[in-house]
Each structure stands twice: as C-alpha cells, then as structure tokens.
Amino acid sequence: MYSRWFHEIEGDLRQEMKGLRWLLIKQEDLVNATSAWMFAELDGTLIGVDHRGTPFESGIHNRAIHLLLVDDTSGITGITKVVSDGELEDHIW
C-alpha cells in the first residue's frame, strides 16, 4: 500500500499524488491541502488526517476524509473511520 504525507510532497502536487492509495495530512497542513482533497477524490486517493492536539470541527470537508485520528471521537460524523489510538499508519487499509 503506497501512502505519502502531504508535507513531504514537493513540486507538482497532482503528479506526486498519482498512484497513491493514501494521502496523509497533519492538522496543521489542512489550510494548504484544499487542492489535495479535490484531486484525491478525482484520482481515487484516500485521505487520512491526523488531527490530534486540537478539536476537530466538522464541516463539508468531512466527505473528503476517509480516516481521522483525533483525541475525542464523539460527535464526528460523515467520515468512514474515526479513531483515537495509535498512529495514522496503523489504521490505513
């Protein structure tokens, strides 16, 4: 399974995402990752977000996230898998 962290991608984002099964994003990188979410859906790449350390605010972006790692899982809907233990890589499929 091929995965890559968003913050490690340099150059053409779309080109770098081709062939990825998972694009992993840290919560501090979310403000820069909007285009990644759009391309991921088109290319069939799954999105995993490590959002530990700050409260997660549900919104329209929930439908683009397939795996979410948070401190508190209560009240989060619209995401395929929400977890609060381990590392993001421990839960990808």
Order of alpha helices (4+ residues) and beta strands (2+ residues): beta-alpha-beta-alpha-beta-beta-beta
